[in-house]
């Protein structure tokens, strides 16, 4: 009788563990979907912005003769748009957005090369995009900038943001929604780090972006970490509770 009781208990505990594991996976999947949604939306907005820029480029080039180099760069920009659109539509993980923004960065450089060739100018230097909003395109200079509560540093900026910063005005910063707040994308949390890596990861002077707590949100990031621990514990005990409930659902008392 004791052996039977032990086997029943062990079987029950095994069932609880299995059900708890499934419950934990469901919660993890829901978290991943919630994390990728805003990043995917951001990537799709950037793809749309590149499409608009390509339309503007097409209008500007109307009637212009393109040599072989300009044609090749123009096709490269078009291919970048199509590839980025496909990649953004298929995003299932936040970290995969890096591939999308790498493509967009290359497409914008190709567009800059087309404009330079048509104007008979030297090809532009391959510089990082504008730090404040990568949709602004290639940066033209580095400007000293101090974020609120942060340390001063030089950041790459487009022509308009260079003027704004040097005049003491607020640059045109790309912002994202975090809860009920709009914050700069680099304060959006770790899910946005791959987004920035695609744009800036190939430029070693920008390595500082991916060090320290820039994408952790400072103390906000610490709070997120503590919250994640709490959520993990909640998932553990919630999963066990679900498992016990499911185990006894089949019994009548």
Kinemage of the C-alpha trace (Angstrom):
@kinemage 1
@onewidth
@group {chain A} dominant
@subgroup {mainchain}
@vectorlist {calphas} color= white
{ca unk a 1} P 0.000 0.000 0.000
{ca unk a 2} L 2.837 2.391 0.891
{ca unk a 3} L 4.543 1.660 -2.447
{ca unk a 4} L 1.341 2.424 -4.310
{ca unk a 5} L 0.966 5.690 -2.400
{ca unk a 6} L 4.574 6.681 -3.219
{ca unk a 7} L 4.016 5.917 -6.901
{ca unk a 8} L 0.818 7.989 -6.929
{ca unk a 9} L 2.596 10.922 -5.289
{ca unk a 10} L 5.538 10.676 -7.706
{ca unk a 11} L 3.165 10.477 -10.641
{ca unk a 12} L 1.293 13.500 -9.381
{ca unk a 13} L 4.486 15.509 -8.951
{ca unk a 14} L 5.611 14.550 -12.445
{ca unk a 15} L 2.281 15.671 -13.878
{ca unk a 16} L 2.549 18.962 -11.990
{ca unk a 17} L 6.060 19.542 -13.357
{ca unk a 18} L 4.980 18.830 -16.937
{ca unk a 19} L 1.949 21.101 -16.761
{ca unk a 20} L 3.962 23.824 -15.027
{ca unk a 21} L 6.570 23.629 -17.797
{ca unk a 22} L 3.913 24.022 -20.485
{ca unk a 23} L 2.376 26.950 -18.628
{ca unk a 24} L 5.783 28.610 -18.330
{ca unk a 25} L 6.387 28.190 -22.064
{ca unk a 26} L 3.045 29.787 -22.840
{ca unk a 27} L 3.907 32.781 -20.680
{ca unk a 28} L 7.357 33.040 -22.256
{ca unk a 29} L 5.827 33.007 -25.742
{ca unk a 30} L 3.373 35.731 -24.748
{ca unk a 31} L 6.244 37.842 -23.359
{ca unk a 32} L 8.275 37.393 -26.559
{ca unk a 33} L 5.306 38.460 -28.692
{ca unk a 34} L 4.723 41.530 -26.514
{ca unk a 35} L 8.422 42.439 -26.759
{ca unk a 36} L 8.705 42.115 -30.535
{ca unk a 37} L 5.485 44.021 -31.370
{ca unk a 38} L 6.747 47.607 -30.750
{ca unk a 39} L 10.163 46.839 -32.281
{ca unk a 40} L 8.525 45.375 -35.372
{ca unk a 41} L 6.306 48.444 -35.668
{ca unk a 42} L 9.400 50.673 -35.427
{ca unk a 43} L 11.172 48.694 -38.151
{ca unk a 44} L 8.129 48.862 -40.440
{ca unk a 45} L 7.972 52.641 -39.963
{ca unk a 46} L 11.638 52.883 -40.957
{ca unk a 47} L 11.034 50.754 -44.050
{ca unk a 48} L 8.136 53.006 -45.031
{ca unk a 49} L 10.358 56.065 -44.557
{ca unk a 50} L 12.955 54.581 -46.913
{ca unk a 51} L 10.220 53.938 -49.472
{ca unk a 52} L 9.166 57.587 -49.342
{ca unk a 53} L 12.793 58.677 -49.779
{ca unk a 54} L 13.114 56.431 -52.822
{ca unk a 55} L 10.032 58.063 -54.348
{ca unk a 56} L 11.587 61.481 -53.727
{ca unk a 57} L 14.845 60.293 -55.294
{ca unk a 58} L 12.972 59.000 -58.347
{ca unk a 59} L 11.294 62.401 -58.741
{ca unk a 60} L 14.592 64.241 -58.369
{ca unk a 61} L 16.261 62.014 -60.958
{ca unk a 62} L 13.542 62.435 -63.568
{ca unk a 63} L 15.185 63.387 -66.857
{ca unk a 64} L 18.709 62.668 -65.566
{ca unk a 65} L 21.034 60.272 -67.364
{ca unk a 66} L 22.398 57.642 -64.982
{ca unk a 67} L 25.781 56.114 -65.686
{ca unk a 68} L 26.576 52.490 -64.848
{ca unk a 69} L 27.677 53.339 -61.305
{ca unk a 70} L 24.574 55.395 -60.537
{ca unk a 71} L 22.336 52.687 -62.005
{ca unk a 72} L 24.026 50.046 -59.842
{ca unk a 73} L 23.654 52.123 -56.681
{ca unk a 74} L 20.036 52.940 -57.507
{ca unk a 75} L 19.233 49.249 -57.960
{ca unk a 76} L 21.030 48.493 -54.713
{ca unk a 77} L 18.814 51.000 -52.908
{ca unk a 78} L 15.674 49.475 -54.444
{ca unk a 79} L 16.791 45.968 -53.489
{ca unk a 80} L 17.494 47.161 -49.949
{ca unk a 81} L 13.955 48.481 -49.637
{ca unk a 82} L 12.402 45.217 -50.825
{ca unk a 83} L 14.682 43.087 -48.629
{ca unk a 84} L 14.048 45.240 -45.554
{ca unk a 85} L 10.286 45.144 -46.140
{ca unk a 86} L 10.331 41.339 -46.320
{ca unk a 87} L 12.578 41.011 -43.272
{ca unk a 88} L 10.433 43.396 -41.201
{ca unk a 89} L 7.233 41.560 -42.098
{ca unk a 90} L 8.757 38.274 -40.939
{ca unk a 91} L 10.087 39.491 -37.576
{ca unk a 92} L 9.311 37.078 -34.747
{ca unk a 93} L 12.113 38.015 -32.315
{ca unk a 94} L 13.231 41.467 -31.216
{ca unk a 95} L 16.903 40.631 -31.847
{ca unk a 96} L 16.187 39.951 -35.538
{ca unk a 97} L 15.408 43.639 -36.148
{ca unk a 98} L 19.168 44.167 -36.429
{ca unk a 99} L 19.073 42.540 -39.869
{ca unk a 100} L 16.366 44.963 -40.994
{ca unk a 101} L 18.211 48.101 -39.909
{ca unk a 102} L 21.491 46.867 -41.403
{ca unk a 103} L 19.725 46.655 -44.758
{ca unk a 104} L 18.165 50.101 -44.326
{ca unk a 105} L 21.523 51.668 -43.462
{ca unk a 106} L 23.065 50.214 -46.619
{ca unk a 107} L 20.113 51.359 -48.729
{ca unk a 108} L 20.402 54.938 -47.535
{ca unk a 109} L 24.125 54.978 -48.262
{ca unk a 110} L 23.412 53.680 -51.782
{ca unk a 111} L 20.940 56.540 -52.276
{ca unk a 112} L 23.547 59.061 -51.148
{ca unk a 113} L 25.952 57.563 -53.688
{ca unk a 114} L 23.379 57.964 -56.475
{ca unk a 115} L 22.889 61.643 -55.652
{ca unk a 116} L 26.650 62.216 -55.528
{ca unk a 117} L 27.235 60.520 -58.897
{ca unk a 118} L 24.456 62.462 -60.605
{ca unk a 119} L 25.807 65.728 -59.179
{ca unk a 120} L 29.330 64.842 -60.332
{ca unk a 121} L 30.624 64.856 -56.742
{ca unk a 122} L 32.920 62.364 -54.959
{ca unk a 123} L 31.174 59.469 -53.276
{ca unk a 124} L 30.224 60.325 -49.682
{ca unk a 125} L 32.237 59.003 -46.788
{ca unk a 126} L 30.569 55.995 -45.136
{ca unk a 127} L 29.552 57.602 -41.867
{ca unk a 128} L 27.070 56.411 -39.215
{ca unk a 129} L 23.446 57.491 -39.574
{ca unk a 130} L 22.172 60.391 -37.510
{ca unk a 131} L 22.271 59.297 -33.872
{ca unk a 132} L 19.142 61.224 -32.952
{ca unk a 133} L 17.018 59.550 -35.630
{ca unk a 134} L 18.599 57.073 -38.072
{ca unk a 135} L 15.845 57.873 -40.582
{ca unk a 136} L 17.562 61.233 -41.108
{ca unk a 137} L 20.203 59.415 -43.146
{ca unk a 138} L 23.982 59.764 -43.134
{ca unk a 139} L 25.478 62.029 -40.512
{ca unk a 140} L 27.578 64.935 -41.727
{ca unk a 141} L 29.496 65.760 -38.549
{ca unk a 142} L 29.958 64.830 -34.883
{ca unk a 143} L 28.551 67.260 -32.353
{ca unk a 144} L 29.034 67.436 -28.580
{ca unk a 145} L 25.807 66.509 -26.858
{ca unk a 146} L 24.843 65.820 -23.252
{ca unk a 147} L 21.680 63.794 -22.644
{ca unk a 148} L 19.645 64.724 -19.544
{ca unk a 149} L 21.439 63.275 -16.549
{ca unk a 150} L 24.168 61.771 -18.748
{ca unk a 151} L 27.794 62.403 -19.662
{ca unk a 152} L 28.785 64.647 -22.586
{ca unk a 153} L 30.004 62.910 -25.726
{ca unk a 154} L 30.316 63.466 -29.461
{ca unk a 155} L 27.512 61.959 -31.541
{ca unk a 156} L 27.026 61.793 -35.324
{ca unk a 157} L 24.212 63.995 -36.577
{ca unk a 158} L 22.532 65.001 -39.830
{ca unk a 159} L 22.906 68.561 -41.107
{ca unk a 160} L 19.664 69.805 -39.514
{ca unk a 161} L 20.416 68.306 -36.107
{ca unk a 162} L 23.962 69.661 -36.225
{ca unk a 163} L 22.435 73.127 -36.617
{ca unk a 164} L 19.945 72.530 -33.817
{ca unk a 165} L 22.539 71.284 -31.337
{ca unk a 166} L 25.020 74.046 -32.127
{ca unk a 167} L 22.251 76.605 -31.659
{ca unk a 168} L 21.371 75.107 -28.276
{ca unk a 169} L 18.051 73.736 -29.526
{ca unk a 170} L 16.610 70.263 -28.997
{ca unk a 171} L 17.541 67.814 -31.766
{ca unk a 172} L 14.813 65.909 -33.605
{ca unk a 173} L 14.939 62.685 -31.574
{ca unk a 174} L 13.264 59.412 -32.550
{ca unk a 175} L 10.985 58.465 -29.668
{ca unk a 176} L 9.126 55.284 -28.776
{ca unk a 177} L 6.297 54.482 -26.395
{ca unk a 178} L 7.230 52.776 -23.134
{ca unk a 179} L 4.059 52.328 -21.143
{ca unk a 180} L 2.411 55.746 -21.178
{ca unk a 181} L 5.651 57.662 -21.841
{ca unk a 182} L 7.414 58.697 -25.040
{ca unk a 183} L 11.165 58.300 -24.616
{ca unk a 184} L 14.201 58.348 -26.943
{ca unk a 185} L 14.655 54.972 -28.609
{ca unk a 186} L 17.898 54.373 -26.684
{ca unk a 187} L 15.893 54.578 -23.442
{ca unk a 188} L 13.258 52.127 -24.656
{ca unk a 189} L 14.900 49.103 -23.051
{ca unk a 190} L 17.070 46.236 -24.190
{ca unk a 191} L 14.641 45.169 -26.922
{ca unk a 192} L 15.744 48.267 -28.886
{ca unk a 193} L 19.456 47.524 -28.696
{ca unk a 194} L 19.447 45.264 -31.804
{ca unk a 195} L 17.580 48.032 -33.649
{ca unk a 196} L 20.491 50.391 -32.991
{ca unk a 197} L 23.133 47.729 -33.625
{ca unk a 198} L 21.920 47.306 -37.184
{ca unk a 199} L 22.382 51.007 -37.850
{ca unk a 200} L 25.532 51.688 -35.839
{ca unk a 201} L 27.209 48.344 -35.110
{ca unk a 202} L 29.530 48.530 -38.127
{ca unk a 203} L 31.051 51.804 -36.910
{ca unk a 204} L 33.569 51.266 -34.116
{ca unk a 205} L 33.338 54.876 -32.812
{ca unk a 206} L 29.744 54.017 -31.845
{ca unk a 207} L 30.704 51.075 -29.599
{ca unk a 208} L 29.831 53.181 -26.545
{ca unk a 209} L 26.153 52.834 -27.491
{ca unk a 210} L 26.204 49.149 -26.605
{ca unk a 211} L 28.176 49.356 -23.377
{ca unk a 212} L 26.944 50.081 -19.869
{ca unk a 213} L 23.270 50.770 -19.243
{ca unk a 214} L 22.321 52.874 -22.288
{ca unk a 215} L 19.660 50.437 -23.445
{ca unk a 216} L 18.869 49.254 -19.938
{ca unk a 217} L 17.313 52.606 -19.083
{ca unk a 218} L 19.577 53.310 -16.098
{ca unk a 219} L 17.583 52.799 -12.910
{ca unk a 220} L 14.587 51.976 -15.087
{ca unk a 221} L 16.594 49.061 -16.415
{ca unk a 222} L 17.358 47.958 -12.866
{ca unk a 223} L 13.670 48.086 -12.090
{ca unk a 224} L 12.947 46.041 -15.186
{ca unk a 225} L 15.455 43.459 -14.032
{ca unk a 226} L 13.890 43.206 -10.594
{ca unk a 227} L 10.476 43.045 -12.202
{ca unk a 228} L 11.651 40.243 -14.450
{ca unk a 229} L 12.838 38.273 -11.418
{ca unk a 230} L 9.459 38.790 -9.789
{ca unk a 231} L 7.719 37.707 -12.969
{ca unk a 232} L 9.904 34.625 -13.129
{ca unk a 233} L 9.000 33.649 -9.593
{ca unk a 234} L 5.365 34.357 -10.334
{ca unk a 235} L 5.537 32.150 -13.413
{ca unk a 236} L 7.152 29.379 -11.391
{ca unk a 237} L 4.555 29.335 -8.653
{ca unk a 238} L 1.737 30.168 -11.045
{ca unk a 239} L 2.737 27.261 -13.242
{ca unk a 240} L 2.853 24.913 -10.279
{ca unk a 241} L -0.535 26.160 -9.159
{ca unk a 242} L -1.937 25.621 -12.641
{ca unk a 243} L -0.431 22.170 -12.692
{ca unk a 244} L -1.926 21.192 -9.339
{ca unk a 245} L -5.291 22.571 -10.433
{ca unk a 246} L -5.165 20.615 -13.680
{ca unk a 247} L -4.067 17.489 -11.812
{ca unk a 248} L -7.089 17.540 -9.516
{ca unk a 249} L -9.578 18.666 -12.151
{ca unk a 250} L -10.281 15.067 -12.941
{ca unk a 251} L -11.108 14.108 -9.349
{ca unk a 252} L -14.467 14.418 -7.645
{ca unk a 253} L -14.427 15.049 -3.905
